[in-house]
Amino acid sequence: MKKDDLTVGPMALHFRRLAIPAALGMLFATLYNVVDVYFAGRLSTDAQAGLAIGYQAFFILMALGFGLSSALSALVSNAKGSGETTNVRKYISQGLIYAVILTLLSIIIGLFIGPKLIGLVSEPGSYRDAGLGYFGWLIFALPGFLIAYGGNGILQAHGDTLSMQRALMVAFVANIILNPLFMFGISGFWSGMGFNGIAAATITSQTCVMLFILLKIFQLEAMHSLKLSEFMPSIDTFKQITSQLLPASTAMMVMFISGFVVQFALKQF
């Protein structure tokens, strides 16, 4: 039995192999954010508040990554389960180029609506300025999130949840090192970036996560002898991906937007 083949073997084994690493990955993703909050607190409460509202705006865009992960996991796994190797290659290659296009559009849209959202849920002052500055940097971490999460859906369809778990664990440890390095610099050499160093650390670590996930994808058997022409966008395949993406992403966005409603109600306090 191939280690990445979910069509054979006991179901209990597949549940364990998929669920436990995924749960651990989510744990370390949460701890990653705890590290950011801790180091923001080393500066001021305004920095922590700015981190919160900046990340809220960013999370709405990140919801697209969760939806893309669900879409590619469903499409690739169905094709793989049916033994349709050609369709597996198609959904992987088209999914990756879809992720790139989605990321570029998200960055453009985010640069426009992000500051408006932050302004909507905050009052003028230092914490709004911190949130705007943080978001302005963090938006460039979108490739590291959207492409990585979309790629993780491809790996999950092959029974691989360990790669993302390991990547998130390493990113968590790297974040503990990179946050103070980028924030406070190196004495005598570089004064650091202050609060925005937290965003720079996220860009660096999550970009490395994305590169690792892409490496694992291109090592899949289905990707051998891949042709460049297979990455030419296909409207029909894009429609299939979008139809799978929208329900999951919409559900996540509604949840994140509800947080904005609460923040809007509390901003005067």
Buried (B, 14 or more C-beta within 10 A) or exposed (E): EEEBEBEEBEEEEBEEBBEEBBEBBEBBBEBBBEBBBEBBEEBBEBBBBBBBBBBBBBBBBBBBBBBBBBBBBBBBBBBBEEEEEEBBBBBBBBBBBBBBEBBEEBBEEBEEBBBEBBBBBBEEEEBBBBBBBBBBBBBBBBBBBBBBBBBBBBBBBBBBBBBBBBBBBBBBBBBBEBBBBBBBBEEEEEEBBBBBBBBBBBBBBBBBBBBBBBEBBEEBEBBEEBEEEBEEEBEEBBEBBBEBBBEBBEEBBEEBBEBBEEBEEEEEE
